[in-house]
């Protein structure tokens, strides 16, 4: 049986095909520039050259149809027909406070997603369109929604209630929801394995750092606080999002400039953060190159990002009463050794001792690495995330009727014997290029 997972963003559609019987990734890929001119699909099959094709995708329906056509294509496809697909897992950014776990999509469930889409206006509409498009192409298989917000439903009121009129929470659902939950679930469970601890005994701080970034305090295996809030705008400085600012700042600038609420929303979400500071960069690799060339605004953006991360780590360490490990994940977390180095500088007072040599070596998506010193009381890990695997296992279990909330459900990757076959092959190639990687792989 094959499980298809779809992650539809505002202008993209990411996918993966997973052979459940063989426990292996058959193919993955991305459709970029959905709803824009120049839509293109990049189809990746292990062991083969990437397949790239331009094709118009005015909506996510066409993007899903392009994905289906590609994965079943006689020349580049990996399955003979849609009949081998047993279920489809969909990423949903915002599920409100209605769901504590993944669910099979029904008309009623879709209506709930529509009712809270103004809480994630950049993501939920695209997520919903992706589901509707996939349902039209694959109407006879279960479609399962895996929500970023579900993981954070264990947060106590002291973490998710804002100090504003309480009726806003009662009438309008104004509260902290948190996001990146699927990534945090995977990395928290894997951290428990690496620490040789049960999930209920695992206490970790996880930094998911990509274009979007957030940090999560996980105590006794569950989320107790996170940096993103009502929307994905709050918290850390990000690629184009401001993160934490004085709540009065938008009103001040609207009065000064005459900007509307929608224009201000656009500035804070799409023109702030790294881009806002540098004026031209979003990709952290570009920022690094620019600051090494002496660009002072690139240096400021880098320093700000690291400082914000460090402050959150310290505050969560205090709120948790300590931690077993600090975990870095997602694109910047997995490859940005410069960010990790500056963030960890000074955290020795919390028992987090970074080994700088190990940190520079740890640049791979194919293995979990240990980058703390041997005598560090708190471990520091780099754990490549695998949101698609969580979505796949949730979808399969929902289809079979064996699924439950994560505290009562065991994932395959919670086993010490778990092996990701594609990554096992990939790390061999990485080690061939960088032999030192072998000595820092976490056991």
N, C-alpha and C positions, 0 to 999 in steps of 0.2 A: 504493500500500500504506500501511496505517496501523499504527503501533506504539503500543501501550498501555503506559504505565508505572504501577506501583502502589507506593506507599510506605506500608505499614501500621504505624502506631505502636500503642502500648498501648491508646489509646482513640480512634484516628483512622485515616482511610484517605485518602491524598492520591493524585490521579491526573492523568495528562495524556495526551491523544491527539495524535499527531504524524503529519502527512501527509508520508511519506518522499519521495514524488515531487515535491511542491511545496516541501519543506523548510520547513514552517510548522506552528505549533501550531493545531490545530482547536479544542481545548477543554481546560480544566483545572478542577480543583475539589478539594473536601475534604468528607469525611463526618466530622463531629465527634460526640463523645459516644457512640462505639461501645461497646457493653456497658453503657451507662447509659441512664437515662430521657431523653427529649427528643432523640434522635438526629436530626441535620439535615444535609442535603447543600446545599452552595453550588456551583453549576455555572456556570463562567465561559466565555463564548464571546466572542472579540474582536469589538468593535463592537456588542455587544448588552448589554442589562441583565442583571445576574446573576440566576440562577434559584435560589430557595431553597425547600426543601421539607422538612418534618419527616416522618420515617418510622422506625419501630422497627428497631433493629439490635442484637439481643441478642448476636450474634457477628460476626466479620469476614466470615463467609460471606454474611450478609444485607447487609453494607455493600458487598461486591463486587457482589452482585446488584442493589443500588440504583444503583450506578455504571453497570452495564451497561444497566439499564433506562432510566436518564437519558440516556446518550449515544446510545441508539437510539430514544428517544421521538420520535414524529412531530412534536410541537410544539416541543420544546426541544433535541432531539438533533442530532448533527452527522454521523452516519453512518447509511446505510440499514439495515444489518444487521451482525451480528458477522462475516459472511463477509469483510469488507474488512480485518479485523485479521489481520496476518501473524505477529505475535509479541508477547509480553508480557514486559516487564522488571520485575523485583522488586528492591526494596532489601532487603538483609540487613545488619544491623548487625555481626553476629559470625560470621565463618567460621573462627575458630581460625587455626592455622598450616597448614591443609590446602590453601588456595587462594591463588595469587599473581595470579589474574585471574578475571574473570567466567566463569560456566559455565552450560550448559544444565541445567535441573533434572531429575534422575532420582530414582527411589526411593532410590538409594544416596547421592546428594547430600543429599537431605532428611534422611536418617538422620544424616549428619555434622552438619547444622545442629542437629538435636535433641540430639546428643551434647555440644554446646558451649553449649546455651542457658542453662545456669546461669551462664555468664560474662557474659551480657547478659539478665538475667531480666525487665527491663522492656520489652525490644525483640524479641528473637528469637522468643518464643512468638507474638507478634502477627504478626511477619513470616511465620512458618510458616503460621499460620492464613490469612493473606492469600493465600499461594501455593496452599494447598489449596482455598480457596474459588474462586479464579480458575480453577484446573484443572478444577473441576466445571462451571463455566459455559463455559469455553473449552477443551475437552479435546483438540482436534485441532491446536492451534498450539503451537510451542515456548515454554516458559516459561524465562526466563533470570534467574539470580541475580547481582546486582551487589553485591559486599560492601564495606563500609566498611574492613574490615581488610586487603583485598588490596593496596591502595596502599602500606601500611606494611611489606610483607614484604621490602622492600629494606633495612630498618634493620639495622645490624650488631649482633652480640651485646652489645657494650658499651652499646648503647642499650636493648635489650629485656630483658636478663637482670637480675633483681632480686637484691640481696645477701642472699638467704635460702638455706636448704639446697638444693643444686643438684638433689637428687632430686625436689623439688617440681616443678621444670620438667620433668624427665624423666618422672615418673609422672602429674602432674596438669595439665601444660601451663601452669604459673604463669609468666607472662612479660608484658611490655608488648606489647599488640596495637595500640592506637591506633584512632581512629574518625574520622568525617567524611571518610573517604578519597575518596569520590566528589567531594565539594566541593573538596578539596585538589587532586585530579587536574585538574579543570577550571580552577581559578584558577592553578595552576602553569603549565599549558600556555598559558593566555591571557597570563600575565605574560611568558613567553618571547617571545610575539608582540609585546607592547608594548615590550619591551626590544630587539627586533630581534635576538634570539639564538636559536640552536638549543636545543632542550630540554636537550641534554647539556652546554650551557654556561651554563645558567640556575641562579642561586643566589638563593633568596628565602626570606623568613620570612613565613608566612601565618597571620593571626589570624582564625579562624572564630568569630564572636561572636554567639550567639543565646541562647535559653534554655539550651541546652547550648552549651558553648564549649570550643574546644581550639586549640592553636597547633602549627604544623608547620615543621620545618627541612627545606628542600629544597635539596640540593646536587647539582650536575651533573644536575638534572632528576629526581632520585629522593628519596624520603623517607629521611632519616637519623635523625630523632628526632621525637617528638611528645609532647604533654603528657598525654593520656589514657593509661591503662595497661591493666591486666588487665581492667578494666571502664571504662565511661564516667564513673566517679566521680572518678578522680584528675585532678590538674592545676589548671586555673584555677578560681577561684570562679565559680559559675554561678547560674542562676535559682533552683533549689532544691537544688543539689548543693554539698557543702562544698568540693570540690577538695582540694588538699594540706592535710593536717593531721598532727600527731604520731600515729604508728600506735598509741601507747599510750592516746590520748585515749578511744577507744570503750570500752576495758576499764576505764579509770578511772571513766567515767560509768555503766557497767553495774553496777559494784560499788556505786557511790554510790546509784543509783536503783532497782536491781533489774530494769532493762530486759533483755529477751531479745535474742539475736543478731538475730532478725528485726525486732524493734522498733528496734534501733539501725540496722540496714540501712535501714529506712524513714525514720528521722530524717535520716541522712546523704544519702540520695538525694532525699527529697521535702520536707524541712522545714528545710533548711540553706541555705547560699549567701545570695543577696539576700533571700529570704524569711526565712531564719533571723535575719539581722541586723536587718531592718526590722520584722519581725513581721507584715507585711501585704502587702508589694509583691513582685511577680515581674517584671512588665513594666517595662523600663527607662524608658519614658516616664512611668510613674507615679512612679518613683524621682526622675526629674529634676524633675517638678512639685513633689514633696514637699520636695526639698532646696532648691529656689528659694523655698519658703514657710518655710524655716528648720528643717525636720525634721532633727535632728542624726544620727539613726540612718540616714536615707536618705543623708545626706552621707557617713557612715562606710562604708556599703555601696558607694557610688559610688567613694570613694577606695580602698577595698580592691580592688575589681575592677580599677581602672586600675593600681594598684601591682603586683598579681599579673601582669598582662599585661606591664608594663614589665620586671619581673624575668625573665620567660621570654624576651622579645625579646633582652635583654642576654646571657643565658646561651647562647642559640642563635647569636647573632652571634659570640660567642667560640668556640663549638664548631665553627662552620663556617669560621672564619677570615675573616669578612666576608660581605657579602651585596650583591647588585645592587639589591634592592628589598624593602620592607616592604609587605605586601598586607593590606588589611582586607576582610572579606567576611561574608556572612550578615546577618540582620536588623539587629542592633546595629552591626555593622561597616559596613554600607551606609548607615545612617541616623543613627547616634549620633555626630554630630560632636563632642559634648561629651566622649565617651569617647575618641575619636581624639585630640582636642586634649590632654587630660591625659596620655594614654599617651605621646604624642610629646614632651611637655615634658621637656627634659633629655636627649633622645636625640641632640642635636646632637653630642655627643662621639663618637658612632658614625657621624657623617656623615648622619644623618637629620634634615633640616630641613623642618619643616612650615610651609606657607604658611597662616596662620590664615584669611585671607579666602577662599582656595580651599576650605579645609576646611569652612567654614560653608555654602558653596554646594553642596557635593557631597552631595546627598541624593536619589538616584534609583536605581531598580532597572533602568533602561533604558539605561545607558551606563557605560563604564569611565572613571573620572576620575583625573587626576593632581593630587595635592594637596600635593606637595613644592615647595619654592622652586626657581627656575630654576638656582641654583648648588648645589643639594643633591647631594653625591656619591652618596648612596643615594636612589633614587626611592621615593616613597610613593604607592601606588595604592589606589583603591577599585574592586574588581572584583566586580560582582554575580555570585553563583554560579549555576550551572545544572546541578544534579545530574540533572535529568530528561533533559537532552540527552545526558549521558554514558550514562545507562541506555538511552536510545533507540538510540544508535549501537552500544553493546555488544550489545544484543539483535538488531539487524539483522545485524551482522557474524557473530554466533554462528549465526544462522539461515542465512546464506549460506556459512558455513565459512571466512570471511576474517579472523576475529578472532585476536588474539594479545595477549600481555602488553604493557602500555602503552609500554615502551621499544622495541617492535618494531611498533607499530601507530600509524597516523596518524589523528587525529580531524579532522573538517571544521573545527572551530573553531581548529585550529592554523594555518590559512591566514590570511595578512594580509588577504585579501579576504573573509573570513567575515563574514556579516551575519545577525543574528537579526532576522527580519522583524517579529515582534511588538514587539521592543524598539525597532527603528528607527521604528516608528509611534509608540510610546509616548514616545520622547525628544522627538519634535516637539511633543507636547502639554506635556511637562515644560518645554521651552525657552520655549514660549509663555507659561507662567506665570512662569518664572524665566530670562530671557534670558542671564544671566551663566553659566549652565550650559554654553553653547556654547563658551566660551573655555577650559574646563578639561577638556574631553573628551580622553582620552588617544589619541594617534595611533600 
